[in-house]
Structure formats: structure tokens, C-alpha cells
Amino acid sequence: MDAITAKNDKPGADEEALASALVQSFGIGVRQLRRARGWSQERLAENSNLNRSYIGEIERGTAIASLVTVEKLANALTLSPSELVTRGESISQQNLVRGLKLMAIAC
């Protein structure tokens, strides 16, 4: 493997920031959906067969949910996994637009 290939296999700062933003947005989406149902983290944990502290980590964006976890959360929230992920993507796009507007105001 040459140096160029090795460099391209590693995520850059922009890719890491995007991934971090998606993880954060997914967590915000889970929190919004949970609260809209009037559920505690404990109740979501019970309904999804996950640990309450893990739910908190997902909501804060400090844990990356696996596909199995996304499916468990979606089932508990009576959504499809794609609907749950799309919710997070929508929040991420809203945050990006908000950030761009703030940057435009600052300039």
C-alpha cells in the first residue's frame, strides 16, 4: 500500500466532524421521539431491551448505535429503522442550515 492509499483510508477532519454531527443528530432525534411519547429513558430502555445508561449515551451523542441497536430503538418507538435514521439526518441538515445562516450573519 502506498502513502496516498494509506492516507485516503483514514477519515479526514471533515469526515470525522460529519460523522460526529450525524451521531449527535441521531441522539437528538431519539430524545425528541422519546419525550414526545412522555417516556423516561428507563421506559425506552425497557421497551428496547437496552441499558438505560446506553440510551443516555446515544441521546448525548457519546455512543454510536449499531444497526441492531437502531432496530431495537425503532421497534420500541414503533418506527422503521429508516424512519428513525431519517429523523436524525433531518436534524443534522437543520443544524447545518442554521450554522450556515449564523456564519453569513457573522461575515
Secondary structure, 3 states (H helix, E strand, C coil): CCHHHHHHHCCCHHHHHHHHHHHHHHHHHHHHHHHHCCCCHHHHHHHHCCCHHHHHHHHHCCCCCCHHHHHHHHHHCCCCHHHHHHHHHHHHHHHHHHHHHHHHHHC
